[in-house]
Amino acid sequence: MKKFRIIELFFCMTILIAAFGSSAKADEFNELTVLTFSAPVEIPGHAVLPAGTYVFKLLPISGDRNIVQIFNREHTKVYATVFTIPAQRLQPTDKSVVGFYEGYGGGRNALKVWFYPGHSFGHAFVYPKSRAAALTRTAKYLTPSDLDSSSGQPR
C-alpha cells in the first residue's frame, strides 16, 4: 500500500511539472517576441507591415528552426510566414534586437535580422534575389561608429 502511494505521488508530481514547468519555457522555445514599429516595415514576400505592434515567433515544427511567423498583437491574424537563414552576433543582449536595411531619403526600411534576447544566433530574413540586390544597392550602410555601443542600434 505504501509503495502504491509513492508511485501515485511521483505520478502527480510528474503531471504538475509537465503542466506548469513547460509553460515557462514556451517563449524560449518558439522565441515569441512582441515588436512595435513606428513606421511601415517591408518584409520578404513583397509585403509591408504598417506601423503597429506585431508578434514574431518560430513556426512550431521540429527540425527546421528557420521559419518565422508574424502575427497581429492578438494572434488572430497571420501576416506572413517567412524563411530565414541563421545569423550570428558576437555578444548577445538581454533585449530583442532587430536590424533593418535602411532606405535613403525617407524610404521604407526592410527587415534584415532578428535576435531573441540572450541568443548569439538569430534569424536573417531571406528576400528574392532581385529584391535582395536592390536592398543591398540602396540601403544605407551603418559603420560601427554609427551604432550605440550599449544596444547595437543606430544612434
MORATA-V978623 format. One record per run of one state. SS is the DSSP state (2 for helix, 1 for strand, 0 for the rest). FROM is the first residue (numbers start at 1). TO is the last residue. If there is no record, write none. Layout:
{{SS & FROM & TO} {SS & FROM & TO}}
This chain:
{{0 & 1 & 1} {2 & 2 & 21} {0 & 22 & 22} {2 & 23 & 30} {0 & 31 & 32} {1 & 33 & 37} {0 & 38 & 40} {1 & 41 & 43} {0 & 44 & 46} {1 & 47 & 49} {0 & 50 & 51} {1 & 52 & 58} {0 & 59 & 66} {1 & 67 & 72} {0 & 73 & 77} {1 & 78 & 88} {0 & 89 & 96} {1 & 97 & 102} {0 & 103 & 108} {1 & 109 & 115} {0 & 116 & 120} {1 & 121 & 125} {0 & 126 & 128} {2 & 129 & 138} {0 & 139 & 139} {1 & 140 & 140} {0 & 141 & 143} {2 & 144 & 146} {1 & 147 & 147} {0 & 148 & 153} {1 & 154 & 154} {0 & 155 & 155}}
